[in-house]
Amino acid sequence: MAYRSGRVPRRAVGAANPTVHSRLRYNRVSLNAARWYWKIALRSWSLTRWRRIALQVLLVLGLLAVLHWYQTRGMAAGPVPDFDGVLLDGTPVSMEDYRGAPVLLQFWATWCPVCGLEQAAVDAIARDHAVLGIAMDAASEADIRAYMKKKDVSYPVLHDPRGRLAALFGIRSVPTSVIVDGKGEIRFVEVGYTTGPGLRLRLWWAGP
């Protein structure tokens, strides 16, 4: 059979090579199978990755919970211990004065560098919420006043040189933040550095 143009028609190619179409179909099937495989593989990898991230987050949260429990073990809980004293400015004060609204009891010391980092945030909070500082410090009242002036601390402060109030609350380290609600119940105890927004959020949560 002869062809005028010398070209082989497409039908003739198929007729002369019956395996071409089957190979093309095989290649298409293989390509689709490969695409399907990689889609499944990528989806599985993505799920595994997110599961791994979720597991790591849960592990970190668990470690933080254990650390918090360890740091606050033995500390006062439930009804706040009642106490009274005299502020550095000579004003008598007691826990009864803070009934009806949340209050932040901030335990600190002049020798504590982390306490110094918190002072600006605590002083800012004192403009919107009740704050009572307890200086767990053997320094003189004059030294504490000088420290407060240097750090621009203006909220009221009780001096606790013998650790009487610290023992009453079971506090062993500073800084420690104790948030009491308006009913006199201890709602939060945080040991170590706590951010200003974190303290504000806890005060809001402890509100009426």
C-alpha positions as CSV (number, residue, x, y, z in Angstrom):
1,M,0.0,0.0,0.0
2,A,1.5,3.3,-1.1
3,Y,0.9,6.9,0.2
4,R,1.2,10.0,-2.0
5,S,2.7,12.4,0.5
6,G,5.2,9.9,1.9
7,R,3.7,10.6,5.4
8,V,2.3,7.8,7.5
9,P,-1.3,8.6,8.6
10,R,-2.1,8.5,12.3
11,R,-4.4,5.5,11.8
12,A,-1.6,3.7,10.0
13,V,0.7,4.3,13.0
14,G,-1.8,2.8,15.3
15,A,-2.4,-0.1,12.9
16,A,1.3,-0.6,12.4
17,N,2.0,-0.3,16.2
18,P,-0.8,-1.8,18.2
19,T,1.0,-1.4,21.5
20,V,1.4,2.4,21.3
21,H,-2.1,3.2,22.6
22,S,-1.9,0.6,25.3
23,R,1.4,2.1,26.4
24,L,0.0,5.6,26.4
25,R,-3.0,4.3,28.5
26,Y,-0.5,2.6,30.8
27,N,1.5,5.7,31.2
28,R,-1.6,7.8,32.0
29,V,-2.8,5.3,34.6
30,S,0.7,5.2,36.1
31,L,0.8,9.0,36.2
32,N,-2.6,9.2,37.8
33,A,-1.6,6.5,40.3
34,A,1.6,8.4,41.2
35,R,-0.4,11.6,41.7
36,W,-2.9,9.8,43.9
37,Y,-0.1,8.3,45.9
38,W,1.7,11.6,46.5
39,K,-1.6,13.3,47.5
40,I,-2.2,10.6,50.1
41,A,1.4,10.7,51.2
42,L,1.4,14.5,51.6
43,R,-1.9,14.4,53.4
44,S,-0.7,11.7,55.8
45,W,2.6,13.6,56.4
46,S,0.6,16.8,57.1
47,L,-1.6,14.9,59.6
48,T,1.4,13.3,61.2
49,R,3.1,16.7,61.4
50,W,0.1,18.4,63.1
51,R,-0.2,15.5,65.5
52,R,3.4,15.8,66.4
53,I,3.0,19.5,67.0
54,A,-0.1,18.9,69.1
55,L,1.7,16.3,71.1
56,Q,4.6,18.7,71.7
57,V,2.2,21.5,72.8
58,L,0.4,19.1,75.2
59,L,3.8,18.0,76.6
60,V,4.9,21.6,77.2
61,L,1.5,22.5,78.9
62,G,1.8,19.4,81.0
63,L,5.4,20.3,82.1
64,L,4.2,23.9,82.9
65,A,1.3,22.5,85.0
66,V,3.6,20.2,87.0
67,L,6.1,23.1,87.5
68,H,3.3,25.4,88.7
69,W,2.0,22.7,91.1
70,Y,5.6,22.2,92.4
71,Q,6.1,26.0,93.0
72,T,2.8,26.6,94.7
73,R,2.6,23.4,96.8
74,G,1.8,24.2,100.4
75,M,0.7,27.7,99.7
76,A,-2.6,29.1,101.0
77,A,-5.7,28.3,99.0
78,G,-9.4,29.0,99.5
79,P,-10.3,31.8,102.0
80,V,-7.4,34.3,102.2
81,P,-5.7,34.4,105.6
82,D,-6.8,37.4,107.6
83,F,-4.1,39.8,108.6
84,D,-3.4,43.4,109.5
85,G,-0.4,45.7,109.6
86,V,0.9,49.2,109.0
87,L,1.9,50.5,105.6
88,L,5.2,52.3,105.1
89,D,3.4,55.6,105.2
90,G,1.9,54.7,108.6
91,T,-1.6,53.8,107.5
92,P,-3.2,50.7,109.2
93,V,-4.4,48.1,106.7
94,S,-6.1,44.7,106.8
95,M,-7.6,42.2,104.3
96,E,-11.0,43.4,105.3
97,D,-10.2,46.7,103.6
98,Y,-10.2,44.9,100.3
99,R,-13.5,43.2,100.4
100,G,-15.8,43.7,97.4
101,A,-13.3,43.8,94.6
102,P,-10.3,41.7,93.4
103,V,-6.9,42.6,94.9
104,L,-3.4,41.7,93.9
105,L,-1.1,40.8,96.8
106,Q,2.5,41.3,95.4
107,F,5.3,39.7,97.5
108,W,8.7,41.0,96.6
109,A,12.1,42.0,97.9
110,T,14.6,44.7,97.1
111,W,17.4,42.1,96.5
112,C,15.3,40.3,93.9
113,P,16.2,41.3,90.2
114,V,13.1,39.6,88.8
115,C,10.9,41.6,91.2
116,G,12.5,44.8,89.9
117,L,11.5,43.8,86.3
118,E,7.8,43.4,87.4
119,Q,7.5,46.7,89.4
120,A,6.6,48.9,86.4
121,A,3.8,46.6,85.3
122,V,2.5,46.1,88.9
123,D,2.5,49.9,89.5
124,A,0.5,50.4,86.2
125,I,-2.0,47.8,87.3
126,A,-2.4,49.7,90.7
127,R,-4.0,52.6,88.7
128,D,-6.9,50.4,87.8
129,H,-7.0,47.7,90.5
130,A,-6.4,47.3,94.2
131,V,-2.7,46.3,94.8
132,L,-1.0,45.7,98.1
133,G,2.7,45.0,98.1
134,I,4.5,42.9,100.8
135,A,8.2,43.5,101.0
136,M,9.8,40.3,102.3
137,D,12.9,42.1,103.1
138,A,15.3,42.4,106.1
139,A,16.3,45.9,104.8
140,S,15.3,49.0,106.8
141,E,12.1,50.8,105.9
142,A,14.3,53.7,104.7
143,D,16.1,51.4,102.3
144,I,12.7,50.1,101.0
145,R,11.4,53.6,100.5
146,A,14.6,54.5,98.5
147,Y,14.1,51.3,96.4
148,M,10.5,52.3,95.7
149,K,11.5,55.8,94.7
150,K,14.1,54.4,92.4
151,K,11.6,52.0,90.8
152,D,8.7,54.5,90.7
153,V,6.6,52.3,93.0
154,S,3.6,54.2,94.2
155,Y,1.2,51.4,95.4
156,P,0.9,50.7,99.1
157,V,3.5,48.4,100.7
158,L,3.7,46.5,103.9
159,H,7.1,45.6,105.4
160,D,7.5,42.0,106.4
161,P,11.0,41.8,107.8
162,R,10.5,38.6,109.8
163,G,8.5,36.8,107.1
164,R,5.3,36.6,109.2
165,L,2.9,37.3,106.3
166,A,5.0,35.1,103.9
167,A,4.7,32.2,106.3
168,L,0.9,32.9,106.7
169,F,0.6,32.4,102.9
170,G,3.1,29.6,102.6
171,I,5.3,31.7,100.3
172,R,9.0,30.6,100.0
173,S,10.2,32.6,97.0
174,V,9.8,36.0,95.3
175,P,8.2,37.4,93.3
176,T,4.9,35.8,94.1
177,S,1.5,37.2,93.0
178,V,-1.6,36.3,94.9
179,I,-5.0,37.3,93.4
180,V,-7.9,37.4,95.8
181,D,-11.5,38.0,94.6
182,G,-14.0,40.3,96.2
183,K,-15.4,37.5,98.4
184,G,-12.0,36.9,100.0
185,E,-11.2,33.7,98.1
186,I,-7.7,33.1,96.6
187,R,-8.2,32.6,92.9
188,F,-4.7,32.6,91.5
189,V,-1.1,32.2,92.8
190,E,1.8,32.8,90.4
191,V,5.4,32.3,91.4
192,G,8.1,34.0,89.3
193,Y,7.8,36.6,86.6
194,T,4.3,37.2,85.4
195,T,3.5,39.7,82.6
196,G,1.3,42.7,83.2
197,P,-1.3,41.5,80.7
198,G,-1.3,38.1,82.5
199,L,-1.9,39.7,85.9
200,R,-4.7,41.9,84.4
201,L,-6.3,38.9,82.8
202,R,-6.4,37.1,86.2
203,L,-7.7,40.1,88.0
204,W,-10.5,40.4,85.4
205,W,-11.3,36.7,85.7
206,A,-11.5,37.1,89.5
207,G,-13.8,40.0,89.2
208,P,-17.4,40.0,90.3
